[in-house]
Amino acid sequence: MKGVDINMEKPLLNVKQAADYAGDDVSEKAIRKLLEDPNFYPRVNIGRRVFIHREMFDQWLKEQASPKKVSGF
C-alpha cells in the first residue's frame, strides 16, 4: 500500500511501534507502564519477548475513548 508503513500492518507491535501507532502523545514509557497492568489484554508474550496485538490494541483504545456508563444516572 502506498504511504503505509509496513510495520503498521504486522499483527504484533513492539513497544516503540505501539507508541508510534498510538500517536504523538504516547511515549514508550507509557506503553511499558500499560504492559505492567494485568488487565491490559492486548499484551502477547512470546518467550521472553512482549508484544502488543494491534487489532486488540485498537479495540482497547476505542474502549478507553468511549464514555463510561455510571450506574444510578
C-alpha positions in Angstrom: 0.0 0.0 0.0 1.3 3.4 -0.9 2.1 5.7 2.1 1.6 3.0 4.7 4.5 1.8 6.9 4.8 -1.9 6.5 5.4 -2.3 10.3 1.9 -1.0 11.0 0.4 -3.9 9.1 2.0 -6.5 11.2 -0.3 -8.1 13.8 2.2 -7.7 16.6 3.8 -4.4 17.6 6.8 -3.9 19.8 6.9 -1.1 22.4 8.3 1.5 20.0 5.9 0.6 17.3 2.9 0.6 19.7 3.9 4.1 20.9 4.2 5.4 17.3 0.9 3.7 16.4 -1.0 5.3 19.3 0.1 8.8 18.4 2.5 11.6 19.2 1.2 12.0 22.8 2.0 8.4 23.8 5.5 7.6 24.9 7.3 4.3 25.0 7.4 4.7 28.8 3.5 4.9 28.8 3.3 1.7 26.8 5.7 -0.1 29.1 3.5 1.0 32.1 0.4 -0.4 30.3 2.2 -3.7 29.8 2.6 -4.0 33.6 -1.2 -3.9 34.1 -2.6 -7.4 34.2 -5.9 -6.1 32.8 -4.2 -4.8 29.6 -5.4 -7.6 27.3 -3.6 -6.7 24.1 -0.3 -8.0 25.6 1.2 -11.0 23.9 4.2 -12.9 25.4 6.3 -15.0 23.0 9.1 -16.5 25.0 10.7 -13.6 26.9 9.6 -11.0 24.4 6.5 -8.9 24.9 4.3 -7.6 22.0 1.0 -5.8 21.6 -1.6 -7.3 19.4 -2.5 -4.4 17.0 -6.2 -5.2 16.5 -6.8 -5.8 20.2 -4.9 -2.6 20.9 -7.3 -0.8 18.5 -10.2 -2.2 20.5 -8.7 -1.3 23.8 -8.0 2.3 22.6 -11.7 2.6 21.5 -12.8 1.4 24.9 -10.7 4.0 26.6 -12.2 6.8 24.4 -15.8 5.8 24.9 -17.8 7.4 27.7 -18.1 5.3 30.8 -21.6 4.4 32.0 -22.4 5.4 35.5 -25.0 3.4 37.4 -27.8 5.2 39.0 -28.0 8.0 36.5 
